[in-house]
């Protein structure tokens, strides 16, 4: 459960620390005091989107710290263990900081984590039902999501989405090839011609550069030959003035006096090496000179080949080195098109198979929705009677989509039907439910939801909007029922709801030194009387109003003592939370 919420520099809140107990807690205060900001702060700690505009004016950053006690063996505890973020004391601290530059940072138990980690962990700790959730009940997509959530269709929905994507991809591939096949004949003729030309040319990788080097050498073979002759003469052939003769003479002169001066051994060894290298160079020069006078037609042959490669590369708008790869691609495309009928048949079979798989999964999803719709309708109808709508009826209609279509969410159109009056047929919720009825229907559905979802903390933002009197008390009793074994936090303006809570905090706003700030504090028993009197009496609070407030609080406490449901003792509540 949530044990503490610390907020600093968020909107009009400068600094607030609020401790929470188990069971049912209400947050009250004047309209505009900042009660919903507390819910926003908790949502930030749980990883919801935030930005720099939420930072209190003049502050450099906002900070929220939410402390939880997940409980041994809980989903949150397992998540912390699996992600190596568990604390030795068993607690869970979720911290969020947003700076004026818009950058957001997050920590779990003192270790930095991505914001997504806060969302993943937060989903196992808290369910927040905000005011916008009531209005979303009017939309069929939201109604379908509620039904699937209560039916536990998460994995099945993911499989349906994957199958739908696979079917669309198969259909797109089939359509693409079918379109290509319409232009097949002209394309095949062009490809056959291009492949024939390139096959006759037979370009090789790196061929163009090799031919250019050879052509350059042939074009300058006279100058190269003269240089080779001169180099051979100076290196070896000239008996009197060649390098070979000069080095040999120097080597022999040193050998004659080596016995008198041992230090001459090093230069003598270098001269011997030089003599050997001159010999090797001479061999290479003679080999190259022997290849310098090739077939007289070779130069013309190379020039023609280079011209053919250049012409082909210009025609296909590529470099000569790209021609071999182009030939491979054109051959592959030609093979694909000439085997197009077989490919079309194969893709058609694949698309049909994907659609069959999608229909099977969608059928399973439909059956699950129909089963869940019946049970959800019965349970919510019973809950409506306890929330001031006796004789009301709730139904869930699961019908096929138009033309038998199958979407990523399945093949069904889900719609909530409701009537708040006996004898009237149910009609679409989007047309007949008032604001007060929507809030109560949402609570009736949440009672069912909490039996299937394991979040230990439930947060309601003005779930009692649009109701009053005896109905408000029924809403309060339902909230108290939800707090059996779970922690329930609720923002309310109704004393009938507030007096049924075990704990009450008040939110107030004050202006000091020209700055407005919000304060939050838990109320004592005496303070609860004053706050309840304010909620009952408005501006003028009389002794009679206070007496009425004390009576309502006493009745609320008595209702807890009389309640036969398990978990009414704080110790029991805490252990279950």
PyMOL commands that set and color helices and strands:
alter all, ss='L'
color gray80, all
select helices_A, chain A and resi 35-45+52-54+75-82+115-125+131-136+140-151+154-182+184-201+207-219+221-237+243-257+264-290+298-315+320-338+340-385+402-404+429-432+435-452+469-482+495-498+525-537+543-562+570-576
alter helices_A, ss='H'
color red, helices_A
select strands_A, chain A and resi 2-10+13-19+24-28+61-69+91-99+104-108+111-113+126-129+393-400+412-419+427-428+457-461+487-491+503-512+515-522
alter strands_A, ss='S'
color yellow, strands_A
deselect
rebuild
show_as cartoon
